[in-house]
Amino acid sequence: MCLMVARMVKRTVTRRRFISATGATTVIGLAGCLGGNGGDGGSGDGGDGGDGGSGTTTSGSTTSSSGGSGGGTIRYLTDRGDSKKIMDKIIAEFEGQSDYTVEATYTAHGNSTDQQMQKMIAAGHPPDIIFVPSSDAYRYKSQGKAASVTSAVKDNSLPDPVNVDGESYFAPAVVEPLMGWYRNDVYDSDPTTWNGWLDEAKRVSENTNMEGYVVQSGQTNNAETQMFQYLWNDGVNAYSGTPGDIKVEVDKGDNRQKAIESFQWIQEMAQYSPNGSGWEWGDAIGALQQENAAAIASVGGLPILSIGSNRPDLVDKLSPMAFPYPSGKSMDPWWAYMEGLVVRNDGDATDGAREFVDFFTKSSHFMDFVLAAPLFQFPPRKEQMNTDTFKNNETLNNHPDVVKLVEDNWDAFSTVLATGDGGAPNIVAANAYDQQVFGQAADQMLVGGKSPTETVDWLGQKLRSL
């Protein structure tokens, strides 16, 4: 069946843009051809603009200065307009104890953070702080545009995915783990393994009006994350090396054989999937919501936040799960997005920006920021899940199975960036994510007709071109 997920103001739905629309915008199915407009145009981890407002919101003076101990204006760029009211409180709290003021710019509908950043740079007013995913943070560092925030990371005991030569260049604010969802009235339990899913998805596809499992492919973040996680789950080490000397290993030795096996399973599973080429997060959620599919891979509780607004009758029929994995293996590492704050080194208030980054996690309103999208966003530190604000959140309390899945697997969570030797940051992986290369590889096979072996060969060559 031909599906499309639509929004009131823009058709393309990506991870961050979709989350701020849930609850206010109805997800619409059965409207023309297959939804999803491909990749995110070089915006990193789904780095399209937020939905919660546009333009610039100023707190305090708008007069720029050179920063330093004398204060000045910190320019903060973010796509998190859905959290604007909470950010206003955090900014006011910060300004009450600092000589600096904060000017916050929220990207408009459909405009990426990167695009707005370039406009600000061209105007001679580059942002001092940007809210981005870890892969973008590493790209800025690689371009020589990121200032260290080591003190903020260490003082707040934050994860440190962008550590270069002992200095930290990214302060995580939220963690968003990948997660699958299945119909518990169609599946007796989570089939868990690759073979289990093949058998059960076939049963569902052949005996119900739903396809058993959505397999995404194409140049989208959804397909990219799904395909890379399957390779991870089969023990494929796609890369090796140090940050300055990353090597592509996906098509070599044992990694090659495992990668071929992974794509063979993907090819088999695609028999029991609706056509998922080019689908983004919202499209897969739409298939689940429209009851055209009985299971999907997604990110966090994003499906529940949407389906709960549009089809509340389905919510109790959905259960969370880890991605399928081969028998005898597990989801370790487990891809989890990290998004947070980067300080650029070419702004007017670099010192003040560092102060704000250090203050952000300590703010009394920080957990309110995290829980602006409960189930989807989790705090950067596991122990923060023990706070009263987290424990008393109604949405989380209504879905204890999601919280337990996250708690039980916290130590396995990793960013795709941490794929160099010993978890070192990997610029090739960041660029591959930016261009959704693994999702493209799946399309080469599922749409283009390549064999699993030819697909692995294509993938290796494509990664080396980066």
C-alpha positions in Angstrom: 0.0 0.0 0.0 1.2 3.5 -0.9 1.8 5.7 2.2 2.8 9.2 3.0 3.3 11.0 6.3 2.4 14.6 6.0 2.8 17.7 8.1 0.9 21.0 8.0 3.8 23.1 6.9 6.4 20.8 5.3 6.2 17.3 3.9 9.6 15.9 4.8 9.7 14.6 8.4 13.0 13.9 10.1 13.8 12.8 13.6 14.1 16.2 15.4 11.6 18.0 13.3 9.0 15.2 13.8 9.3 15.2 17.5 8.2 18.8 18.0 5.2 18.3 15.7 3.8 15.3 17.6 0.7 16.1 19.6 0.0 19.2 17.5 0.0 17.8 14.0 -1.9 14.7 12.8 0.0 12.1 11.0 -1.8 11.4 7.7 -1.7 8.2 5.7 -2.8 7.0 2.3 -2.2 10.3 0.6 -0.5 9.7 -2.8 2.8 8.0 -3.3 5.3 6.7 -0.8 6.4 9.4 1.7 9.8 10.6 2.6 12.1 12.9 0.7 15.4 11.2 1.2 18.3 12.5 3.3 18.7 15.5 5.4 21.0 17.5 3.1 24.2 17.3 5.1 22.7 18.3 8.5 24.3 15.5 10.5 22.1 13.5 12.9 18.8 14.6 11.3 19.9 18.2 11.7 16.9 19.9 10.1 15.2 22.9 11.7 12.9 22.6 14.7 9.2 23.4 14.7 8.8 25.5 17.7 9.3 29.0 16.3 11.6 30.9 14.1 13.8 33.9 14.1 15.6 35.3 17.1 14.5 35.4 20.7 16.6 37.8 22.8 17.0 37.7 26.6 18.7 40.8 27.8 20.8 43.2 25.8 21.3 42.5 22.1 24.6 44.5 22.0 27.5 42.3 21.0 30.8 42.6 22.6 34.2 40.8 22.4 33.2 38.7 25.5 35.8 38.1 28.1 35.3 38.8 31.8 33.5 42.0 31.0 30.5 40.2 29.7 28.7 40.6 26.4 26.2 38.8 24.3 26.3 35.0 23.7 24.7 34.0 20.5 23.0 30.6 20.9 21.7 28.7 17.8 19.3 25.8 18.2 16.5 24.0 16.4 14.8 23.1 19.7 12.0 25.5 19.4 9.7 23.0 21.2 11.8 23.7 24.3 11.8 27.5 24.0 9.9 28.2 27.2 12.2 26.0 29.2 15.3 27.5 27.5 14.0 31.0 28.4 14.0 29.9 32.1 17.5 28.4 31.8 18.8 31.6 30.1 17.2 33.8 32.7 18.7 31.7 35.5 22.1 31.9 33.9 21.9 35.7 33.3 21.0 36.1 37.0 24.5 34.9 38.0 26.6 36.0 35.0 27.8 39.2 33.3 26.7 37.8 29.9 23.3 37.9 28.2 22.1 35.2 25.8 20.5 35.8 22.4 18.8 32.6 21.3 18.0 32.0 17.6 15.6 29.2 16.7 15.7 27.9 13.2 12.6 28.3 11.1 10.5 25.5 9.7 12.4 23.5 7.2 15.7 25.4 7.6 18.7 23.4 8.8 20.9 24.6 11.7 23.8 24.5 9.3 22.1 26.8 6.8 21.2 29.3 9.6 24.8 29.1 10.9 26.2 30.0 7.5 23.9 33.0 7.3 25.1 34.2 10.7 28.7 33.7 9.7 28.2 35.6 6.4 26.6 38.5 8.3 29.7 38.7 10.6 27.9 37.4 13.7 28.7 33.7 14.0 27.0 31.8 16.8 28.9 31.1 19.9 27.0 28.0 20.9 25.2 25.6 18.6 22.9 22.7 19.7 23.9 19.8 17.4 24.5 16.1 17.4 28.0 14.7 18.2 28.8 14.0 14.6 28.4 17.6 13.7 30.5 18.6 16.7 33.3 16.5 15.4 33.0 17.9 11.9 33.3 21.5 13.4 36.4 20.3 15.4 37.9 18.8 12.2 37.3 22.1 10.5 39.1 23.9 13.3 36.0 25.8 14.4 35.3 24.2 17.8 36.5 25.5 21.1 37.2 23.0 23.9 34.6 22.6 26.7 36.7 20.2 28.7 35.8 21.7 32.1 32.1 21.5 31.5 32.3 17.9 30.5 34.5 16.9 33.4 32.8 19.0 36.1 29.4 17.6 35.1 30.6 14.0 34.6 29.2 14.0 31.0 29.9 11.5 28.3 32.8 12.5 26.1 32.3 11.3 22.5 34.3 14.2 20.9 37.6 14.0 22.8 40.6 14.9 20.7 44.1 14.8 22.3 42.6 14.9 25.7 40.3 17.9 25.1 36.5 17.8 24.9 34.6 19.6 22.2 31.0 18.5 22.8 28.8 18.6 25.9 26.0 16.1 25.5 22.5 17.2 26.7 20.3 14.3 25.7 20.7 10.7 24.7 18.3 9.1 22.2 18.7 5.3 21.8 17.6 3.4 18.8 14.6 1.1 19.6 12.1 -1.1 17.8 8.4 -1.4 18.4 6.1 -4.4 17.7 2.4 -5.2 18.0 2.1 -7.4 21.1 -1.4 -8.6 19.9 0.2 -9.9 16.7 3.5 -11.3 18.1 3.3 -13.4 21.3 6.6 -11.9 22.3 9.7 -10.2 20.8 11.2 -12.8 18.3 14.6 -11.3 19.2 16.9 -13.2 16.9 17.3 -12.9 13.1 16.0 -16.3 12.5 13.1 -15.8 14.9 12.1 -12.6 13.1 12.3 -14.2 9.7 9.9 -17.0 10.8 7.5 -14.7 12.7 7.5 -11.9 10.1 6.7 -14.4 7.4 3.8 -15.7 9.5 2.4 -12.2 10.1 2.7 -11.2 6.4 1.1 -14.4 5.2 -1.8 -14.5 7.7 -2.8 -10.9 8.4 -3.4 -7.7 6.6 -0.1 -6.3 7.9 3.5 -6.8 6.8 5.6 -8.3 9.5 8.5 -5.8 9.8 9.5 -2.6 8.1 13.0 -2.7 6.4 14.1 0.8 5.4 16.6 1.6 2.7 17.8 4.7 0.9 19.4 8.0 1.7 17.6 8.7 5.0 18.7 8.8 8.6 16.2 6.0 9.5 17.7 3.7 6.9 21.3 4.7 7.8 20.9 3.9 11.5 19.0 0.7 10.9 21.5 -0.7 8.5 24.6 0.2 10.5 23.1 -1.3 13.7 22.4 -4.6 11.9 26.0 -4.8 10.9 27.1 -3.9 14.5 24.8 -6.6 15.8 26.6 -9.2 13.6 30.0 -8.2 14.9 31.0 -6.2 11.9 33.8 -3.7 12.7 33.4 -1.3 9.7 36.4 0.8 10.7 39.7 0.8 12.5 42.5 3.2 13.2 43.1 6.5 15.0 41.4 9.8 14.4 44.1 10.9 12.0 44.3 7.5 10.2 40.9 5.8 9.9 40.8 2.7 7.7 37.7 1.1 6.2 37.4 -2.6 7.2 33.8 -3.5 6.2 34.9 -5.4 3.1 38.0 -7.1 4.5 38.5 -10.5 6.2 36.0 -11.6 8.8 34.2 -8.3 8.6 33.5 -8.9 4.9 31.9 -12.3 5.5 29.8 -11.0 8.4 28.7 -8.0 6.4 27.6 -10.2 3.5 25.6 -12.4 6.0 24.0 -9.2 7.4 22.9 -8.0 4.0 21.6 -11.5 3.2 19.4 -11.4 6.3 18.2 -7.8 5.3 17.4 -9.1 1.9 15.3 -12.0 3.3 13.5 -9.7 5.8 12.6 -7.3 3.1 10.2 -9.9 1.7 8.0 -9.2 4.7 8.2 -5.5 4.6 6.2 -2.8 2.8 8.3 -0.8 0.3 10.5 1.2 2.6 12.9 2.9 0.2 13.4 6.5 1.1 11.3 6.4 4.3 12.2 8.7 7.2 11.2 8.2 10.8 7.6 9.5 10.3 6.9 7.2 7.3 7.8 4.1 9.3 5.7 5.3 12.2 2.9 6.0 9.8 3.0 2.4 8.6 2.7 1.2 12.2 -0.1 3.7 12.9 -2.0 2.8 9.7 -1.7 -0.9 10.6 0.2 -1.7 7.5 3.1 -3.1 9.4 3.3 -5.0 12.7 6.8 -3.9 13.7 9.3 -1.1 13.0 12.7 0.1 14.0 12.8 3.7 15.2 14.5 5.9 17.8 13.4 5.9 21.4 9.7 6.4 22.1 9.1 8.6 19.1 6.4 6.2 17.7 4.5 6.4 21.0 4.6 10.2 21.2 3.0 10.3 17.7 0.7 7.4 17.8 -0.5 8.4 21.3 -1.8 11.6 19.8 -3.4 10.1 16.7 -4.3 6.5 17.5 -4.4 6.2 21.3 -6.2 2.9 20.9 -3.0 1.4 19.5 -0.7 2.5 22.3 -1.3 -0.5 24.6 -0.8 -2.9 21.7 2.8 -1.7 21.2 5.9 -3.0 23.0 9.5 -1.8 22.8 12.4 -4.0 21.8 16.0 -4.0 20.9 16.9 -4.4 17.2 17.0 -8.0 16.0 20.4 -9.7 16.2 21.9 -13.1 15.3 21.6 -16.0 17.7 24.3 -15.8 20.4 24.9 -12.1 19.9 23.4 -8.9 21.4 23.0 -5.2 20.9 26.4 -4.2 22.1 27.3 -1.6 21.0 23.8 0.0 20.8 23.5 3.1 18.7 22.3 6.1 20.7 22.2 9.6 19.4 23.8 12.2 21.6 22.9 15.8 21.0 24.2 18.8 22.9 26.3 22.0 22.9 29.2 23.0 20.8 31.1 26.2 21.3 32.5 27.7 18.1 35.9 29.5 18.4 35.1 32.2 16.0 32.3 33.9 17.9 32.4 37.1 19.9 31.9 35.5 23.4 33.8 32.3 23.5 34.5 32.5 27.2 30.9 33.3 28.0 29.8 30.5 25.9 31.9 28.1 27.9 30.3 29.5 31.1 26.9 28.8 29.7 27.7 25.3 28.6 29.1 24.5 32.1 25.9 26.0 33.7 23.4 24.3 31.4 23.5 20.8 32.9 23.5 22.3 36.4 20.4 24.4 35.8 17.4 23.7 38.0 15.4 23.5 34.7 17.7 21.1 32.9 15.6 18.0 33.5 12.6 19.9 32.3 14.5 20.4 29.0 15.3 16.7 28.7 11.7 15.7 29.5 10.2 18.1 26.9 10.1 14.9 24.8 9.9 12.0 27.4 10.6 8.4 26.0 12.4 10.0 23.1 15.1 11.9 25.1 16.9 10.7 28.1 19.5 12.5 30.2 23.2 12.2 29.4 24.0 10.4 32.7 22.2 7.3 33.9 22.0 8.5 37.5 19.9 11.5 36.3 17.1 9.0 35.7 16.8 8.8 39.5 15.8 12.4 40.0 12.3 13.2 41.2 11.6 15.1 38.0 12.3 12.0 35.9 10.6 9.5 38.2 7.4 11.7 38.5 7.0 12.2 34.8 3.6 10.9 33.8 4.5 9.7 30.3 7.5 7.7 31.6 5.4 6.2 34.3 2.9 5.0 31.7 5.7 3.2 29.8 7.9 1.5 32.4 9.0 -1.1 29.9 10.7 1.6 27.8 12.5 3.0 30.9 13.6 -0.5 31.9 14.9 -1.3 28.4 17.0 1.9 28.5 18.3 1.3 32.1 19.2 -2.3 31.4 21.2 -1.5 28.3 22.7 1.9 29.3 26.3 0.7 29.3 25.9 -0.6 25.7 24.9 2.8 24.3 27.4 4.3 21.9 27.5 6.9 19.2 28.4 5.8 15.6 31.2 8.4 15.9 33.0 6.2 18.5 34.2 3.6 15.9 37.9 4.3 15.7 40.3 2.2 17.8 39.3 2.1 21.4 36.2 4.1 20.7 38.1 7.1 19.2 36.1 9.6 17.2 35.9 8.7 13.5 35.5 11.4 10.9 34.8 8.8 8.1 31.8 7.5 10.2 30.6 11.1 10.7 30.8 11.8 7.0 29.2 8.4 6.2 26.3 9.3 8.5 26.0 12.7 7.0 25.6 11.2 3.5 23.6 8.1 4.8 26.0 5.8 3.0 24.8 2.6 4.7 21.2 3.3 3.9 22.3 3.9 0.3 24.0 0.5 0.3 20.8 -1.2 1.3 19.1 0.6 -1.6 21.7 -0.7 -4.0 20.6 -4.2 -3.0 16.9 -3.9 -2.4 16.1 -1.5 -5.2 19.1 -1.7 -7.5 19.4 -5.5 -7.6 23.0 -5.9 -6.3 23.8 -9.2 -4.6 24.8 -9.0 -0.9 28.4 -9.5 -1.9 28.2 -6.8 -4.5 26.6 -4.5 -2.0 29.5 -5.0 0.5 31.9 -4.2 -2.3 30.0 -1.1 -3.2 29.9 0.0 0.4 33.6 -0.4 0.9 34.4 1.6 -2.1 31.9 4.3 -1.2 33.3 4.7 2.3 36.9 5.0 1.0 35.8 7.8 -1.2 35.0 9.8 1.9 
